Amino acid sequence: MRFGARTAIHACLILALAACEAHEITPDEPVQDTQAPAIAAHPCEPVIFEDTQFTQCTADPAVHAIHMVHADADGEAYRSFASYAARRPADAPPVAFAMNGGMFDENGDPIGYYVEEGERLHGLNRAEGPGNFHMLPNGVFFGDATGNWHVWDTQRFFDNVETRPQFGTQSGPMLVVAGELHQGFDVDGDSQKIRNGVGVDPSGRAHFVISEVPVSFGRFARFFRDVLRTPNALFLDGSVSQLWDAESGRMDNRAPLGPLIIVEMRENGG
């Protein structure tokens, strides 16, 4: 179901939270598409949108690097942030935050396109089928070591990407495509789950979002379109969605995971 006129949202994300309170985003005035939302000193902050609390984490290419991980050197899947953290090299750059990202099988292995440190471990999945992953269009979150990050629908990725990225993970469905909400979403459907996703704003920053309560696809997608103003956004997972916020000490551990998106501090960043 296609949405009607775009909701007018005043989306000032200057989240200077003295007591870690969520700021509520309410209808006010039309947003300017060319204006990227501001970010706070701490990358992860709570936000309330349409009476729903989200946590939004911003990765800035000038400060952060992004990596995909899912298994150790012996091929054993980490399946949790705690497992990965315990086996992370002591001299590795500090973790800013991390989220699970990408569909996976019962062993925690990716079932769609997956690239880790420039090595492709699974090819692009363009098949039709059941479930969220096949609620087309699905898409790919990918980027390089210099901080050029993108969310593209799978067909666009297939048609245009000739050089293998440094990292990449495929999931679905797309939440926002070229500024439009996914046509298969109801305004506020009956399927309500904890969800997480990612979008890249016009300035090149990647916004990772997790809902703190069950939320519909429609409302979740509107947060990316109307608040974060990401022209493309990708659903990463639902029900098992988890966040590792290193600064606050939050490390979710609700269910076994597959691929993990690790956002590190750059050695010369900050």
C-alpha positions as CSV (number, residue, x, y, z in Angstrom):
1,M,0.0,0.0,0.0
2,R,1.5,3.3,-1.1
3,F,1.5,6.1,1.5
4,G,-0.1,9.5,0.7
5,A,1.4,12.9,1.2
6,R,4.7,12.9,3.1
7,T,4.2,13.7,6.8
8,A,5.6,17.0,7.8
9,I,8.2,16.4,10.5
10,H,10.4,18.8,12.4
11,A,13.4,16.4,12.8
12,C,16.0,18.2,14.9
13,L,18.2,15.4,16.2
14,I,20.5,17.5,18.4
15,L,20.4,15.0,21.2
16,A,22.3,16.7,24.0
17,L,20.7,14.6,26.7
18,A,21.9,15.6,30.2
19,A,20.0,12.7,31.8
20,C,19.8,10.3,28.8
21,E,16.2,11.3,28.2
22,A,14.5,10.5,24.9
23,H,13.6,13.5,22.7
24,E,10.2,13.4,21.1
25,I,9.9,14.2,17.4
26,T,6.5,15.8,16.7
27,P,4.8,17.2,13.6
28,D,5.7,20.8,13.2
29,E,7.1,22.2,9.9
30,P,8.3,20.7,6.6
31,V,11.8,19.4,6.7
32,Q,14.4,20.4,4.1
33,D,15.8,17.4,2.3
34,T,19.2,18.9,1.9
35,Q,19.7,19.5,5.6
36,A,21.3,16.5,7.3
37,P,20.3,16.0,11.0
38,A,22.8,17.0,13.5
39,I,24.5,14.3,15.7
40,A,25.4,14.3,19.3
41,A,28.8,13.6,20.8
42,H,27.7,10.2,21.9
43,P,26.9,8.1,18.8
44,C,23.8,6.4,20.3
45,E,20.8,8.3,21.6
46,P,17.2,7.6,22.4
47,V,14.4,9.3,20.3
48,I,10.6,9.1,20.5
49,F,8.8,9.2,17.2
50,E,5.0,8.6,16.8
51,D,4.8,7.6,20.5
52,T,7.5,4.9,19.9
53,Q,10.9,4.9,21.5
54,F,13.9,4.2,19.2
55,T,17.6,4.2,19.7
56,Q,19.5,5.9,16.9
57,C,23.3,5.4,16.4
58,T,25.2,7.5,13.9
59,A,28.4,6.4,12.2
60,D,30.4,9.3,10.8
61,P,33.0,8.5,8.0
62,A,35.4,11.0,9.5
63,V,35.4,9.3,12.9
64,H,34.3,5.7,12.4
65,A,35.1,2.6,10.3
66,I,32.6,-0.2,9.6
67,H,33.4,-3.9,9.4
68,M,31.3,-7.0,9.0
69,V,32.1,-10.1,11.1
70,H,30.3,-13.3,11.7
71,A,32.8,-16.1,12.5
72,D,36.3,-16.6,14.0
73,A,39.4,-17.9,12.2
74,D,38.2,-21.5,12.7
75,G,34.9,-20.7,11.1
76,E,32.9,-20.8,14.3
77,A,30.1,-18.3,14.2
78,Y,30.2,-15.8,17.0
79,R,26.3,-15.7,17.4
80,S,26.5,-12.9,20.0
81,F,28.3,-9.6,20.8
82,A,29.6,-11.1,24.0
83,S,31.3,-14.0,22.1
84,Y,32.8,-11.6,19.6
85,A,34.0,-9.2,22.2
86,A,35.7,-12.0,24.2
87,R,37.7,-13.0,21.0
88,R,38.4,-9.5,19.8
89,P,42.1,-8.7,19.6
90,A,43.3,-6.6,22.5
91,D,45.0,-4.0,20.2
92,A,41.9,-3.5,18.0
93,P,40.5,0.0,17.8
94,P,37.7,0.8,20.3
95,V,34.2,-0.2,19.4
96,A,31.7,2.7,19.2
97,F,28.7,0.5,18.7
98,A,27.5,-2.6,16.8
99,M,24.3,-4.1,15.5
100,N,23.3,-7.4,13.9
101,G,22.8,-7.0,10.2
102,G,21.7,-9.4,7.5
103,M,19.6,-12.5,7.1
104,F,21.2,-15.8,8.2
105,D,20.5,-19.5,8.5
106,E,20.3,-21.8,11.5
107,N,24.1,-21.9,11.8
108,G,24.4,-18.1,11.8
109,D,25.8,-18.0,8.2
110,P,24.6,-15.3,5.8
111,I,22.0,-16.3,3.2
112,G,22.5,-13.2,1.0
113,Y,25.4,-11.2,-0.3
114,Y,28.1,-10.9,2.3
115,V,31.6,-9.4,2.1
116,E,34.0,-9.3,5.0
117,E,37.3,-7.4,4.7
118,G,37.1,-7.5,0.9
119,E,36.4,-11.3,0.8
120,R,33.0,-12.4,-0.6
121,L,31.7,-15.2,1.5
122,H,28.2,-15.4,-0.1
123,G,27.0,-14.2,-3.5
124,L,24.1,-11.8,-4.2
125,N,20.7,-13.5,-3.6
126,R,18.1,-12.4,-6.2
127,A,15.7,-15.3,-5.7
128,E,12.0,-14.9,-4.9
129,G,10.6,-16.7,-1.9
130,P,8.7,-16.3,1.5
131,G,9.6,-14.1,4.4
132,N,10.8,-10.6,5.0
133,F,14.1,-11.1,3.0
134,H,12.1,-11.9,-0.2
135,M,9.6,-9.0,0.3
136,L,11.1,-7.3,-2.8
137,P,12.8,-5.1,-3.2
138,N,15.5,-6.1,-0.7
139,G,18.9,-4.5,-0.6
140,V,22.5,-4.3,0.3
141,F,24.4,-2.1,2.8
142,F,28.0,-1.8,1.7
143,G,31.0,0.4,1.7
144,D,34.8,0.8,1.5
145,A,37.6,1.5,4.0
146,T,37.6,5.2,3.3
147,G,34.0,5.7,4.5
148,N,32.0,5.6,1.3
149,W,28.9,3.9,2.6
150,H,25.7,3.1,0.7
151,V,22.3,1.4,0.9
152,W,21.0,0.3,-2.5
153,D,18.2,-2.0,-3.6
154,T,19.5,-5.3,-4.9
155,Q,18.7,-4.7,-8.5
156,R,20.6,-1.4,-8.5
157,F,23.5,-3.1,-6.8
158,F,23.5,-5.8,-9.4
159,D,23.4,-3.4,-12.3
160,N,26.0,-0.9,-11.0
161,V,28.5,-2.4,-8.6
162,E,31.5,-3.9,-10.5
163,T,34.2,-3.6,-7.9
164,R,33.8,-5.6,-4.7
165,P,33.3,-3.5,-1.6
166,Q,35.3,-3.8,1.6
167,F,32.2,-4.8,3.4
168,G,28.6,-5.7,2.4
169,T,25.5,-7.4,3.8
170,Q,22.2,-8.1,2.1
171,S,18.9,-8.0,3.9
172,G,15.3,-7.1,3.2
173,P,13.0,-5.6,2.7
174,M,14.1,-2.1,1.8
175,L,12.4,0.4,4.0
176,V,12.9,3.5,1.8
177,V,13.8,3.5,-1.9
178,A,14.7,6.8,-3.6
179,G,12.8,8.7,-1.0
180,E,9.7,6.5,-1.2
181,L,8.4,4.0,1.4
182,H,8.3,0.4,0.4
183,Q,5.0,-0.1,-1.5
184,G,4.1,-3.3,0.5
185,F,3.9,-1.6,3.9
186,D,0.6,-0.6,5.6
187,V,0.5,2.7,7.4
188,D,0.7,0.8,10.7
189,G,0.3,-2.9,10.1
190,D,-0.5,-5.7,12.6
191,S,3.0,-7.2,12.4
192,Q,4.7,-5.5,15.4
193,K,8.2,-6.6,16.3
194,I,11.5,-5.2,17.7
195,R,13.2,-4.1,14.5
196,N,16.6,-2.7,13.4
197,G,17.7,-1.1,10.2
198,V,20.2,1.2,8.5
199,G,20.1,4.2,6.2
200,V,22.7,6.6,4.8
201,D,21.9,10.3,4.7
202,P,23.0,12.7,1.9
203,S,26.1,13.7,3.8
204,G,27.3,10.1,3.9
205,R,26.6,9.3,7.5
206,A,25.1,5.9,8.3
207,H,22.2,5.8,10.7
208,F,21.5,2.6,12.6
209,V,18.2,2.4,14.4
210,I,16.6,-0.2,16.7
211,S,13.1,0.1,18.2
212,E,12.9,-0.4,21.9
213,V,9.3,-1.7,21.7
214,P,7.6,-3.7,18.9
215,V,6.8,-1.5,15.9
216,S,5.3,-1.9,12.4
217,F,7.2,-1.8,9.2
218,G,5.3,1.4,8.2
219,R,6.2,3.4,11.3
220,F,9.8,2.1,11.3
221,A,10.2,3.2,7.7
222,R,8.7,6.6,8.3
223,F,11.3,7.3,11.0
224,F,14.1,6.9,8.3
225,R,12.3,8.9,5.7
226,D,10.9,11.7,7.8
227,V,13.3,12.1,10.7
228,L,16.7,10.8,9.4
229,R,15.9,11.8,5.8
230,T,17.8,8.9,4.3
231,P,16.8,8.5,0.7
232,N,17.4,4.7,1.0
233,A,17.1,2.6,4.1
234,L,17.3,-1.2,4.7
235,F,15.6,-3.4,7.2
236,L,18.3,-5.5,9.0
237,D,16.3,-7.8,11.1
238,G,13.3,-8.3,13.5
239,S,12.6,-10.1,16.7
240,V,16.3,-10.9,17.3
241,S,17.4,-7.3,16.7
242,Q,20.2,-6.3,19.1
243,L,22.5,-3.4,19.9
244,W,25.9,-3.1,21.5
245,D,26.5,0.4,22.7
246,A,30.0,0.4,24.2
247,E,29.9,3.8,25.9
248,S,26.7,3.1,27.9
249,G,27.6,-0.5,28.6
250,R,24.6,-1.9,26.8
251,M,25.2,-5.3,25.2
252,D,21.9,-7.0,24.2
253,N,21.8,-10.8,24.2
254,R,18.3,-11.9,23.4
255,A,18.9,-14.6,20.7
256,P,21.6,-16.1,18.6
257,L,22.7,-13.8,15.8
258,G,24.3,-14.1,12.4
259,P,26.4,-11.3,10.7
260,L,27.5,-8.4,13.0
261,I,28.1,-4.8,11.9
262,I,30.9,-3.4,14.0
263,V,31.4,0.3,14.1
264,E,34.9,1.2,15.3
265,M,36.7,4.4,16.1
266,R,39.2,5.4,13.5
267,E,42.8,5.7,14.8
268,N,43.0,9.3,13.6
269,G,39.3,10.1,14.2
270,G,37.6,12.1,16.8
